[in-house]
Amino acid sequence: MTPLTLRLTGTPVEMGRQHGRQIAHLRAHLAQVIEQRLNELHRLGADEPAAVQACLEFLEEADRPLLAYLAGLSETLGIETRQLHLYTLSSYLRDRWKAGQTEPAFAPSWEEGCTVWAASGPVTIDGRPLLVKNRDYHADHLPLQMIAAVAPSDGRRYISVGSAGSPEVFSSGINERGLAVADTHVLSRDIGPGLPRFSLMRELLTHHDSVASALDYLRSVPHMGAGTLMLADASGTLALCESGHRHCGYMLSNGETSLVNANHFETPALAAQWIEDEPPPLRGNSRGRHRRVSAALQQRRGAVDLGWAQRIMAAHGSPQEALCRHPLPGHEGDPTVLGGGTISSIIFLPAGDAESEAPIFWLTHGPPCQGGWARWKVA
């Protein structure tokens, strides 16, 4: 399968309009997905007007490019701006609702899972860095999954992986200078109005060349929280930002030169803020996937390469350790509660490979166990 590829250039509102025109054939499916998300928010009571307004007021001050992009998208698709705002904020609004519950609420948060790792230096076979992500997300986003080749009017060109109808960097990306970033979702108590991960990633790819510069930026701005950002650059520097609203935690690559993260926090700043709300069949899977990749990297030290990365991201196993994830049977009467799974896998090579020194990436559109890896040039 080949994902939809968009070409976006110019100002945020221009790129939003281009996005809308290029996904016009998906409008009916997108409208259905939006309706489902908004109905879920309303059913939970998570679409509290005050919470939505607080986020939008912050974004009006701190991220007008995002709102301009969504305005262009709304205009071209003929979808109400208010609906698109709610849809774009739906993960945050649902997390905010969950964080306020006294008992675990088994909404299908594993659909926003993901496993990410990065390696370089003595860990990889040629010393070149890799940043790798399995995107675990709502199954209805597979038809919406897209690659965007972005040339903003005010910064670096970059390639991103995301979803039609969402901000241009909605999962991961890499720019022409070799800075790569990939996110994961973490259900957390430390959330609030701030810059969401897709805004942070867009800014990093547009205006930064190195992990050091990216970290300076991330430390200087308020975050919405509820996730992580893994970073790698062409020099092989790696870092992980655990994103919270009041506090952020950071891990930098050391002599091991590899980092792993899934869907929980580990830094002292945020570890206690993580909420594990998944149903019993899946309980412990975030730490289980983290352990599996960490152990595999240690065993493979000095020999990690593209082929090995492709194989491990396609690995199955128990629900607590599977990296390539597939829907599981749900509870009786609610077969969708454990739905979703891995809808793509991506391997960024910020310093290129033996054929090219320019940044490249390999992508599967669909579960990596089905193969279909394709090579893409960032240029």
Sequence and secondary structure as in RCSB ss.txt:
>XXXX:A:sequence
MTPLTLRLTGTPVEMGRQHGRQIAHLRAHLAQVIEQRLNELHRLGADEPAAVQACLEFLEEADRPLLAYLAGLSE
TLGIETRQLHLYTLSSYLRDRWKAGQTEPAFAPSWEEGCTVWAASGPVTIDGRPLLVKNRDYHADHLPLQMIAAV
APSDGRRYISVGSAGSPEVFSSGINERGLAVADTHVLSRDIGPGLPRFSLMRELLTHHDSVASALDYLRSVPHMG
AGTLMLADASGTLALCESGHRHCGYMLSNGETSLVNANHFETPALAAQWIEDEPPPLRGNSRGRHRRVSAALQQR
RGAVDLGWAQRIMAAHGSPQEALCRHPLPGHEGDPTVLGGGTISSIIFLPAGDAESEAPIFWLTHGPPCQGGWAR
WKVA
>XXXX:A:secstr
   EEEEEEESHHHHHHHHHHHTGGGHHHHHHHHHHHHHHHHHHT   HHHHHHHHHHHHHH HHHHHHHHHHHH
HHT  HHHHHHHHTHHHHHHHHHHT SS     GGGG  EEEEE GGGBSSS  EEEEEEEE GGGTTTEEEEEE
EETTS  EEEEEETTS S SSEEEETTS EEEEEE  BS   SSB HHHHHHHHHHH  SHHHHHHHHTTS B  
SEEEEEE TT  EEEEEE SS  EEEE  TT EEEE SS  STTTGGGB     GGGTTHHHHHHHHHHHHHHHT
TT B HHHHHHHHT   STTT SS      BTTBTTTT  EEEEEEEEETT  SS SS EEEEEES GGG   EE
EE  
